[in-house]
């Protein structure tokens, strides 16, 4: 059996936690390949190494030198080496890293050095080879992962290494320029390595014992989710359940590799297993989980006989594309169409320009904009097999005295999404949770 283990920033925060990681890896011989993040916060008010490196990049761009933020990075890694008691020349490694950062003057290169340094130390601690991701994880010039090339390079490397550590979060394009995934992208690196290794299981170790059925910052002691499907994970992660990067399922999904979320600080906890649909067994729960996000803008467009106008939606989508604005959902009626957009994408005059160009493109009868909208997603395969799920949802919202601004349900019946005012978000989330998880409240 082959397991690939990815450890997040809290698991790599200092020498004590890194020793904990080493103990977990060494306790199971099937844990052969390890992916690591940059060190995270050690305590409240502390800084993540990646944040310090972004500040270092800003200083390099302004002055040509790394500045005091890199000195903080240097001291963190010195302290880790001291805590681990490693006989390792970290000073030379840090000096070379500093020189490379000042020479490269690249934001992505600088940001990647936390994972690089973390990986070097973990490989030293475990006594196994280190794989520099820039040699094996390949991107195209647009920053998209070259999957076939990456899988091939990694598979060849793993044939020669029965155990290894890979630095997460970054790779390189074919010209050797370091490229990074989005923040949290070490989860994707772990999934890529699991796919290349033909792993039987991808373990993602973090500081929580898996997914919860709702946000614990809003709902007290929400129920744990013991198992869910890839599709349910994608929906919940996108809507704010941030235990795992939402894109990390794609490399393992095609190979039907299950994922298990585990807690580094409570390794005996069961955690959450994420399974291919072919292996997923529906439980008694109608709803698997509930998640949400605030701060959306809804652009509502109305025009009589819209359905008979060829290319109507395309014209509006072309306007959004021209301004590099992506939409989250697009509920429609016979003469209406709405576009749900993250409000951050419409700042600094973008909304006004988009509205003006939509007016010119399709000449609607009217347009309206609704700001400060929160979306709440109710997710679960069980909804398609149970009559009255929607009624139960909307009765709960009505009892909470909340007006629904928008409804969107996919044909798969995997989720129902409702839009409410930002100010009603927490109240709605609690009401919906209580409706579907009454025994856990």
N, C-alpha and C positions, 0 to 999 in steps of 0.2 A: 504493500500500500504506500502511496506517495501523498503526503500532505504539504501544501504550500502555506506558510504562515506570514501574515502581514501584521506588523505591530505599529500602532499609531504614535503620535507625538507624546501623549501622556505616558505611554509605556517606555519611552526613550528619554524621559525628562532629565534623569540624572543617573549616576552610577548605581544607586540602589535599585532603581526600577529596571535598569539594563541587566543587572544580575538576576532579577526576577524573571525577565524574558529568557535569559540563558537557561535558567532552571526549567522553564516550561518547555523550551525546545529540546533540551537534553533528556526530558522525562519520557519522550516518545520517539523511538528511532525512525518512525515513519515521517516525522517532521523534518524533512530533508532540505527544504529550501525556504529561506527567510527573506522577507522584504521589509525594509524599515523606513520610517518617516524621520524628519528632523526632530530634535528635542522640542517638546512643547513646554507649557508652563509647569513649574514646580509647585507653585502656590498662587493664591489670588494676588494679583498685582504684578506677578512676574511677566516676562516677555517670552513669546515664542521665538525660537531661533530664526525661523523664516521671516518673521516681522522685522527682526534686527537686520537681517540681510537685505530686505527691501529698503530699509533706511540707509544701509551701507551703499546700496546702489545709487540712491539719491545723492549721497555725499560724493561718490565717485564722479557722477555726472556733473556736479557743480564745481568740484575742486580738483578732480583727477586722482584723489587719494581716498582710502577707505574710511578714515576718521575714527572717532571714538566708538561708534556703534559696532564696528568690527572688533574692537578691543573687548567689548562685552561678549561677543561670539567666541573670541579666543579664550577668554577666561572660563566660559562655560565648558568648553571642551577640555581645557586643562584640568578643571575640577573633576570632570567625569573620569579622566584617565587616573587621577589621584585616587578617587573613590573606588575604582576598579582594581587598583594596584597593578596596572598593566606595565610591562617593560616595553614601552612603545615610544618611538621618537615623534611625539605629537608636535613638538616645536617646529621641526622641519616641515611637517605636513601643513601646519597653519601658515608658516611663512610662504610656502609655495602657493597655497590657496590665495593668500592676500595678493601676491604678485600676479597671479592669473586674473583675479577680479579686476585689478587696476589695468591690466593689459587688455582684457576682453571688452570691458565697458559694455556689458550686455546684461540687461535686467534678468533674463531667463537664466543665464549662466550663474549670476550671483545668487539668485533665489534657490538654485539647485544645490548649492554647496552644503546646506544643512544636512540633506539626505546623504550626500557624498561622504561627508565627515562621519556622520552617524553610522553609515554602512561600513566604513573602514574600521571603526572601533568595534562594532559588533562582530565582524569577521575575525578580528584579532581575539576578542573575548572567547568566541566559540572555537577558534582554531581551525577555521575552514576558509576556503577561497572567497575572495571578494570579486564580484562582477560589476564593473563600471557600466551603468546603464547606457552611457553614450555610445558604447560599442555595440549594443545589442537591441536597444529600443529605438526604432527609426520612425521619423516623421517626414512628411513631404514639405515643400516650401511654404505651404499654407498652414502648417502646424497640425495637420491631421495625421493620426497614427497610421503607418504603413503596416497593416496587420500581418500579411503573408511574409513580408521581409523580416519583420520582428520575430514572428513565431519560428521561422527557419533559423535565424541567427541564434536565438536562445536555445532551441532544441539541440543544435550542434554543440553549443557550450555545455549544456547539461549532460550530454553523453560523456563528456570528459570530466565531469564533476558530480560525484554522487551527492554531495552536499555543497551549498553555496549561500552567500548573502548577496542580494541585489539591492542597490539603492533605489528607492521609489521616487515618484514624482517627475522624473526627467528622462530624456533620451537625447537624440541628436538627429539632425537632418543628414542627407547624403553628403553634404559638404563639411560635416563635422561640427556644425554650429549647434550648441545645446538648445533644446526646446523643452518646454515643460507642459504638463497637463494643467488644468485649472486647479485651484486650491482644493486640497483633499485628494489630489490625483494619485497619491500612493496606493489608494484602494484599487485604482485601475491598473497600476503596475503589478500589484499582487495577482489580479485576475489574469493579466497577460502572461505572467510567469506560470500560473497554474495551468493555463491552456497549453503553453509550450511544453511543460513538463508532463502533460497527460495525467494531471493529478486526479486522485480519487476524491479529494476534498480540499477546498480553499478555506482556511481558517483566518478570520479577520479579528484580531485581538485589539480591544479598545478599553475604555474605562467604564463601560456599562455592560450589563448582562443581557444584551440583545435588545430587540425592539419592544416597545410598549404600545399598547393599543391606543394611547393618546398622549399628548404632551404633558409631562409631569409638572411643568411650570404652571399649567392651567388646571389640570385635574389631579386631585390628590390620589396617590397610589394607584395609577392605572394598571390594568391587567397586563401581564407579560404576554408576548406573542411567541409561542413555542415553535411554530412553523408557518411559513407562507410561501407563495409561489414567486417566481421571478417577476411575473406581471404585477402582482400585488406590491412587491418591493419597489418596483419602478414608480408606481403611483404614489405610494407613501413617501418615498425619498424625495420625489419631485415636489410634493406638497409640504415639505418641511421636516419630515422625520429623518434627521441628519446623522443617523448612526453610520450609514454607508453611502459613499458617493453614488449617485443614481446611475452613472454611466459604467460603473464597475461590473455590472451583470453581463454586459454584451460579450466580452471575450470568453466567458465561461458558459454562457447560455447555449451557444451552438454546440459545445462539446458535452452538454448535460452534466457539468461538474457542480455539485451542490456547494453552497457556502454556509459556513457556520460562524455566527457572531459570538465571540467569547470575551470574558472580562479578565484582563491581565491580573487584576487585584483580587479577583474571586474566581480562580481558574476552575474550581469544582462546580460552579453554577452551570446549569444546563445550557443557557444561552438560547439563541434563535437559529433555526435551520431554514435556509432558503433553497427551495427545491425546484427542479424542472417541473413543468405542468404534468408530464407523464408520470412523475413519481409523487406528486402532491396528492395527499388524501384529505378530502374535505371533511372538516369536523362538524360539530353541531352548531358552531357559531355562524350566524347569518353574515355578520360583519367581522372582518379581520382586524381592521384598525381605522382610526379617524385622524386626519391631519389637516393642517391649514396654513395659510400664509396671508399676511396683510399687504396693503398698499398696492392695489391694482387700480387701473383706470379702464372704464368701459366706454368705448366709442360706439354709439348706437346710430345706425343709418336706416332710414325708411324711404322707400320709393314705391309707388303703385306700379303693379305689373313688373316688379323686379325679376320675377321668375321667368319672364319672357325675353328679357334683355340678355342676349348672348355676351358672355365675357364680363358681366357686372362684377362678380367677385374678383376676377383676375385684375381688373383695373384698380380696385382698392388695394389688393395685395401688392401690386406693382409700386404703388405709392409707399407702402410700408417698407418694401424691399429697398427702394431708393434711399430711404432714410435709415437703413440698417436696423429697423424695428421688427422684432419678432412678436407674434401674438401667442397667447397661452391657450385660448379657447375661442370658438367662433359659433355661438348659438345663432340659429336662424329661424325665421318665420317665412310665410309666403311673400310678404312685402317688407320684411325687416332683416337686418343682419347686424350682429354686434361683434366687436373685437375686444377681447379682454387682454390688456397689455400691462406688463410690469411698469408701474409709474416711473421708476428710475430711467426707463428708456425714453421718456417723453419730456425730459427736463430741457432747460436752456433753449426754449423756443421751438423744440421739435414738435410738440403737440399742435401748436398754432400752424406750423408749416404743413403738417399732415392733414389737418382739417381743411386748410385752404386748397390743397391739391386734390383731396377727395371730392370737394365741391366742384372743382374744375373738371375732374375725370368722369363723374357719374351724375352730376346735377340732381342730388337727392331732394325729396320733398322736405325732409328735415333731418338734422343731425343733432344729437344730444351727447353730452359728456357727463359721466358719473365718476366722481373722484372718490378716493378713500374707501375702496371696496375691498373686503376680505373674502377669500375663497376657502370653503371647507369641503373636503373630500371624504366621503364615506366609501370605504373600499372593502371588497370581499367577493370571492367567487360564489359564496352562499346566497347572495342577493338574487341571482338568476333562478334559484330553485325555490324561493319563498315568496308567496303571494303577500302583498301588503307592506313590503319594505318601504316603499316611497311614502305611503300613508303614515307609517310609524315615524319616519323622519320628519315629515312636515307637521305632524301633530305635536311632536316634541318642540319644534321651533315655535309653533304658534303658542304653546303653553308658556314658553319663555318670553312671550310678548315681542317677538322679533319679526320684522318685515323682511321677506326674501326679495332681494333685488334681481336675482338671476338664477336660472336653473339650467344645468347642462348634464346630460346623461349619454354616455356612449352606447352604441348598439350592442356591445359585448355584455352590457349589464354588470361590468366589473366595478363600476363606481358611479356615484351620483355626486355632482358638485353643485353647491349652492353659493351664491354671493350675498353677503350682508354688509352693512356698514361696518367700517373698522371698529367703531365704538361698541358694537354688539358682538365682536368676534369671540371674546372669552365666554360670554354668557351663552352664545349659541353652541360653542364647542362642548361646554359642560352639559348642556341640555341634550345634545345629540348622543354624547357618550352615555349618559344615564339611561337613555332610551334603549340602547343596544347592549349595555353591560350592567344591568340593574343589580346583579348579585355582587359586583366588584366595587360598588360605590358605598 
